[in-house]
Amino acid sequence: MNFLIKGFILGSAIAAPVGPIGVLCIRRTLADGRLIGFFSGLGAASADMFYGAVAAFGLTAVQNILIDQQLWLHILGGCFLLYLGLRTFFSKPAKQAAVSEAKRGLTSAYLSTLGLTLTNPATIISFAVIFAGMQLGGANGNFLSAGLLISGVFIGSAAWWLALSSIVGFFREKFTPEWMTLVNRLAGLIIFGFGAVALVTFK
């Protein structure tokens, strides 16, 4: 249980800082509801769990491949953020979503943030450094401990996204179409900015 608790704290801490995924989750929650916002965060939590597993089980081969390809992953992630930023900026508030669109939206929301988080090579580096600092790499060779650790990472990250989407969803009804248009513009600019910075600053 000690590893599960450590994983929970680690997952929450990594998910909490407000970056492009956080902005995207907030905007989607306001536009499409708590479930879409939560599934957006769930995609990021799944990617965190994957990178946590790479670090916890000591999969150095996978880790090296990801680090070696970080240039292309970074470019791909940056371009995707630019696309999402423009799409968000020009999107119009929907008055009522169709049921079929809502179902497709869950899958799209999950996969988009999963892909965004997986294309961020800094995530695997962060996990590797933190696990080494906490002496958690390989969980001392115990696969059960490692499994509990990465389960805790997923649960902690997912719990953060659930809390965020629930809190933001509480204020959703207070947003008029005019306010949502402003939210789309602001969120689009922020996400586009993250993408531009990612492409310009990477070496």
LUMMARLO-460403 format. One record per atom (N, C-alpha, C): x, y negated, z negated. Coordinates in steps of 0.02 Angstrom, whole numbers, padded with zeros to 5 digits, always signed. Example, Ala and Ser with C-alpha at 12.3 -4.5 7.8 and 13.67 -1.06 7.14 Angstrom:
+00660+00284-00390+00615+00225-00390+00660+00165-00390+00642+00112-00354+00684+00053-00357+00645-00002-00394
% end
This chain:
+00042+00061+00000+00000+00000+00000+00043-00063+00000+00105-00056-00027+00150-00113-00027+00166-00136+00044+00177-00087+00089+00191-00104+00159+00130-00134+00193+00071-00110+00177+00009-00136+00206+00000-00209+00186+00012-00224+00123+00005-00293+00098+00056-00339+00130+00118-00315+00135+00171-00355+00167+00153-00369+00240+00127-00317+00274+00107-00326+00344+00050-00375+00351+00002-00373+00304-00055-00419+00305-00031-00491+00298+00014-00503+00251+00041-00570+00240+00080-00594+00301+00120-00549+00329+00160-00566+00388+00115-00582+00448+00064-00541+00459+00018-00552+00515-00019-00618+00509-00042-00634+00448-00077-00697+00436-00031-00756+00447+00032-00750+00423+00079-00806+00429+00098-00820+00501+00105-00768+00542+00124-00777+00612+00065-00805+00652+00004-00786+00634-00055-00808+00671-00076-00879+00653-00061-00900+00591-00088-00963+00565-00066-01027+00601-00002-01035+00620+00018-01098+00652-00024-01112+00714-00047-01175+00720-00091-01193+00776-00049-01205+00839-00053-01159+00886-00020-01165+00950-00072-01161+01005-00052-01143+01066-00101-01139+01121-00157-01089+01109-00141-01034+01076-00193-00983+01062-00244-01011+01013-00220-01047+00962-00265-01077+00914-00312-01127+00946-00284-01170+00989-00324-01221+01023-00375-01186+01068-00354-01134+01103-00398-01097+01147-00455-01064+01108-00439-01035+01051-00489-01002+01009-00540-01052+00984-00517-01111+00961-00562-01163+00936-00609-01187+00992-00581-01199+01050-00621-01224+01106-00672-01173+01128-00652-01109+01132-00698-01057+01154-00753-01045+01102-00736-01051+01039-00787-01043+00987-00839-01098+00992-00817-01159+01002-00864-01215+01009-00906-01208+01072-00876-01183+01126-00911-01180+01190-00956-01118+01195-00931-01060+01172-00966-00997+01185-00986-00958+01122-00968-00982+01064-00989-00947+01003-00933-00912+00966-00949-00890+00906-00898-00860+00862-00870-00795+00889-00911-00755+00922-00889-00690+00946-00835-00697+00999-00846-00744+01046-00797-00756+01098-00732-00783+01067-00739-00828+01019-00681-00855+00985-00643-00802+00948-00679-00757+00914-00647-00703+00876-00611-00655+00923-00643-00636+00979-00612-00590+01026-00550-00622+01058-00550-00688+01065-00490-00722+01090-00433-00712+01041-00447-00721+00977-00396-00710+00926-00377-00637+00919-00425-00592+00932-00411-00520+00927-00359-00498+00979-00360-00531+01037-00310-00516+01087-00240-00533+01062-00234-00591+01030-00170-00611+01001-00149-00564+00945-00198-00541+00904-00183-00495+00849-00158-00429+00876-00186-00406+00932-00163-00343+00962-00092-00349+00987-00075-00406+01017-00007-00417+01040+00042-00421+00981+00020-00453+00927+00061-00456+00866+00074-00385+00840+00022-00343+00842+00029-00274+00818+00080-00236+00862+00077-00248+00928+00124-00214+00974+00196-00234+00958+00207-00300+00952+00275-00323+00938+00297-00302+00868+00249-00299+00822+00265-00275+00755+00286-00202+00756+00253-00163+00799+00270-00092+00805+00339-00083+00834+00356-00125+00884+00423-00122+00914+00477-00134+00861+00465-00184+00819+00513-00201+00767+00513-00149+00711+00453-00127+00690+00448-00081+00633+00476-00012+00648+00464+00013+00709+00488+00079+00727+00558+00078+00755+00588+00018+00759+00656+00013+00783+00664+00032+00856+00615+00013+00898+00619+00031+00969+00664-00019+01005+00729-00010+00995+00777-00058+01022+00777-00061+01098+00762-00004+01131+00762-00003+01204+00707-00049+01231+00647-00043+01201+00591-00086+01222+00607-00158+01206+00634-00170+01147+00651-00238+01126+00702-00269+01173+00753-00232+01193+00803-00258+01238+00775-00274+01307+00730-00232+01331+00698-00245+01396+00658-00309+01394+00620-00319+01340+00580-00380+01333+00624-00442+01329+00679-00437+01292+00724-00494+01286+00760-00508+01352+00780-00454+01387+00814-00462+01451+00769-00495+01503+00704-00482+01499+00656-00509+01548+00621-00572+01522+00649-00602+01469+00614-00658+01438+00606-00718+01484+00652-00727+01532+00646-00783+01579+00582-00778+01619+00570-00719+01649+00511-00710+01690+00447-00709+01648+00452-00680+01588+00394-00681+01543+00377-00752+01524+00428-00792+01511+00417-00861+01491+00385-00901+01548+00410-00891+01609+00383-00926+01667+00310-00906+01678+00297-00841+01673+00229-00815+01682+00181-00844+01630+00203-00844+01567+00162-00871+01514+00150-00946+01522+00203-00983+01540+00196-01055+01551+00148-01072+01607+00154-01036+01663+00109-01048+01720+00036-01031+01702+00027-00978+01662-00040-00959+01642-00071-01013+01597-00030-01042+01554-00053-01097+01511-00073-01158+01552-00034-01173+01604-00051-01228+01648-00119-01216+01681-00128-01155+01705-00192-01137+01737-00250-01142+01688-00241-01115+01627-00294-01118+01577-00309-01190+01557-00256-01231+01553-00265-01301+01535-00307-01338+01586-00291-01328+01650-00329-01361+01703-00402-01335+01706-00409-01270+01698-00476-01240+01699-00518-01266+01642-00488-01272+01583-00524-01297+01525-00541-01371+01533-00494-01409+01559-00505-01481+01567-00564-01496+01613-00570-01459+01667-00623-01473+01716-00687-01433+01705-00689-01390+01654-00749-01350+01642-00804-01394+01612-00865-01377+01631-00923-01414+01606-00958-01372+01552-00983-01404+01500-01018-01367+01446-01078-01330+01474-01082-01265+01460-01139-01225+01482-01197-01234+01434-01256-01245+01463-01315-01254+01421-01339-01187+01392-01332-01135+01433-01353-01069+01408-01316-01016+01448-01283-00971+01415-01244-00919+01449-01288-00858+01461-01280-00829+01519-01317-00768+01535-01288-00710+01496-01329-00658+01483-01306-00601+01443-01249-00565+01477-01254-00555+01544-01201-00520+01580-01136-00558+01577-01139-00624+01581-01080-00666+01577-01049-00662+01508-01091-00658+01457-01066-00653+01388-01027-00589+01378-01052-00533+01407-01018-00469+01400-00951-00471+01435-00949-00498+01496-00887-00505+01531-00840-00552+01495-00869-00602+01461-00830-00651+01426-00790-00622+01369-00816-00571+01335-00780-00540+01280-00716-00507+01305-00721-00471+01361-00663-00438+01389-00612-00489+01414-00637-00540+01448-00593-00592+01475-00558-00630+01419-00595-00646+01367-00567-00683+01310-00512-00642+01277-00524-00577+01269-00475-00533+01236-00412-00526+01279-00421-00510+01343-00365-00496+01387-00322-00558+01399-00354-00616+01404-00316-00677+01419-00267-00694+01362-00291-00690+01300-00246-00706+01244-00197-00649+01230-00217-00588+01246-00170-00532+01241-00111-00543+01288-00127-00561+01350-00075-00574+01399-00032-00633+01381-00063-00686+01357-00025-00746+01338+00025-00731+01282+00003-00694+01232+00047-00679+01175+00102-00630+01195+00086-00582+01238+00136-00533+01260+00190-00565+01303+00173-00620+01338+00222-00652+01381+00264-00704+01344+00256-00706+01278+00296-00751+01237+00353-00712+01204+00413-00714+01234+00469-00674+01206+00489-00696+01136+00471-00756+01116+00488-00779+01049+00454-00737+00995+00397-00706+01013+00360-00666+00965+00400-00606+00942+00428-00569+00991+00467-00509+00973+00529-00528+00935+00560-00585+00954+00620-00608+00918+00602-00626+00846+00544-00659+00837+00522-00678+00770+00511-00616+00726+00478-00566+00754+00466-00505+00716+00532-00470+00699+00577-00467+00747+00641-00433+00735+00680-00467+00679+00681-00535+00681+00718-00573+00630+00686-00565+00562+00619-00572+00560+00584-00567+00495+00590-00497+00466+00582-00446+00508+00587-00378+00483+00657-00363+00457+00707-00390+00492+00776-00379+00469+00788-00416+00403+00763-00477+00398+00771-00516+00337+00736-00485+00277+00679-00453+00290+00642-00421+00236+00661-00348+00228+00711-00327+00269+00734-00257+00268+00677-00209+00281+00638-00226+00333+00581-00184+00350+00591-00146+00416+00646-00160+00450+00657-00126+00514+00658-00051+00507+00613-00018+00545+00608+00054+00541+00574+00078+00478+00556+00031+00434+00523+00048+00370+00561+00104+00335+00629+00097+00336+00673+00146+00303+00664+00216+00332+00646+00220+00397+00639+00285+00430+00575+00320+00414+00531+00291+00376+00468+00321+00357+00414+00298+00405+00389+00345+00446+00339+00326+00497+00272+00306+00466+00256+00336+00408+00194+00317+00374+00199+00245+00350+00255+00226+00321+00265+00158+00298+00263+00109+00356+00295+00129+00412+00295+00086+00471+00225+00078+00498+00187+00132+00498+00118+00129+00522+00074+00084+00479+00084+00088+00413+00047+00045+00368+00066-00028+00377+00130-00039+00391+00156-00107+00401+00124-00140+00462+00124-00105+00518+00096-00135+00579+00019-00139+00575-00012-00093+00538-00084-00098+00527-00100-00162+00487-00057-00175+00437-00066-00236+00398-00057-00298+00440-00009-00296+00487+00002-00353+00532-00060-00367+00573-00090-00314+00600-00151-00323+00640-00209-00349+00598-00219-00319+00540-00274-00339+00496-00266-00411+00473-00204-00430+00455-00191-00498+00432-00203-00549+00487-00178-00534+00548-00188-00579+00604-00262-00584+00623-00296-00526+00626-00367-00525+00643-00409-00563+00591-00390-00556+00527-00426-00590+00474-00421-00666+00482-00362-00690+00502-00353-00762+00514-00398-00786+00570-00400-00749+00626-00441-00769+00682-00515-00765+00666-00534-00716+00625-00604-00712+00604-00623-00772+00562-00579-00791+00516-00592-00849+00473-00596-00913+00515-00549-00920+00562-00548-00981+00603-00610-00987+00646-00629-00932+00680-00688-00934+00724-00752-00944+00684-00754-00917+00623-00814-00924+00581-00821-00996+00557-00766-01027+00536-00768-01096+00512-00786-01144+00568-00753-01135+00626-00766-01179+00683-00838-01168+00708-00860-01104+00708-00927-01088+00731-00982-01120+00689-00966-01132+00625-01014-01165+00580-01032-01235+00605-00984-01268+00636-00996-01337+00659-01018-01340+00733-01027-01281+00764-01041-01280+00835-01105-01317+00854-01158-01307+00814-01223-01336+00830-01223-01412+00825-01172-01440+00792-01169-01512+00784-01139-01546+00846-01112-01507+00892-01079-01535+00951-01128-01542+01009-01139-01603+01031-01182-01617+01089-01143-01602+01153-01176-01597+01211-01141-01587+01275-01088-01640+01287-01101-01701+01266-01052-01755+01275-00989-01741+01235-01000-01718+01172-00944-01703+01129-00905-01643+01157-00940-01593+01184-00908-01534+01211-00866-01552+01273-00890-01600+01312-00850-01623+01369-00785-01652+01345-00788-01691+01291-00728-01721+01262-00682-01666+01235-00711-01616+01202-00671-01560+01176-00636-01524+01233-00672-01512+01288-00641-01479+01346-00582-01519+01373-00592-01584+01378-00539-01627+01405-00477-01625+01359-00489-01632+01294-00434-01634+01245-00398-01566+01242-00437-01512+01238-00408-01445+01234-00369-01430+01298-00397-01450+01355-00363-01438+01418-00296-01473+01421-00294-01535+01398-00231-01573+01398-00180-01541+01352-00202-01519+01293-00156-01489+01244-00127-01423+01271-00172-01380+01298-00149-01316+01325-00102-01326+01385-00121-01373+01429-00078-01389+01486-00010-01415+01462-00011-01455+01409+00051-01481+01380+00096-01426+01354+00066-01377+01320+00105-01320+01296+00138-01283+01354+00100-01275+01408+00128-01241+01467+00185-01280+01498+00176-01346+01505+00227-01388+01534+00291-01387+01492+00283-01392+01426+00341-01391+01381+00377-01323+01386+00337-01269+01390+00367-01202+01395+00410-01196+01457+00388-01223+01513+00425-01218+01575+00486-01264+01577+00479-01323+01548+00532-01374+01552+00589-01359+01503+00572-01335+01443+00622-01329+01391+00658-01262+01391+00632-01211+01427+00664-01146+01423+00729-01145+01462+00780-01115+01434+00845-01110+01466+00864-01037+01475
% end
